[in-house]
Amino acid sequence: MNNSDRAGSRDEDPGDTAEGTRGALPRRSFLLAGLAGATAGFTASLPAPAAAADGGSATPGGRSANGWPVTDTGITTLPVPGTPASVALREGDVSVVLVHVIRRFHYEVEEVGPRELAGHRPAAGLTGHTTNYASGTAVAVRPDAYPLGATGVLFPHQEAVVRDIVRECGGVVAWGGRLRRPHAAHFQIDVRPGDLRLRRLADRIRGWTQAPGLGAGVFLLGA
């Protein structure tokens, strides 16, 4: 798959990662301050995904739209700390990053219920960005509430937080809300296997979970 096939963009400066912004981002105070006016600024900084993102289909032994192998092995079902939910994802750095995304969504956008996550699934019938579920590198958060093609499903302040989550991931994660046919529930790994940005981000997230006052769910009032 080429760069035009992915939801999101890798054109952001690799230095604009969570490590560079973690301490300074005022995201924990967004929900208290109100974010209706912030959405336009985030929109301008995140290029829209290319038009070809809806093409292609998944086949066993092939690759998903983001370049990862379609597989039924190396997949694990993980509880998402702080929520009553669990999700099947590719083991390792991929699951570390996507679980972090889910947790921030749960704490800062909308609470996630016990059966409100969709992760790995068989390749049959999957096309375009949904092929990434067959490689275990994508998750749909509350897919019934935010179905494929639906618009206006998030309030402006919620969308601003979602864009902040993507920015924090420094080009490693893409959001389906930027697709030509929006899919606001969808988040995917947006780098290919072996990209060092994925490992660096996963290592930072692991560090956040071990340090007091960091990680998803920590509100930095007045930051």
Disulfide bonds with the S-S distance in Angstrom:
none
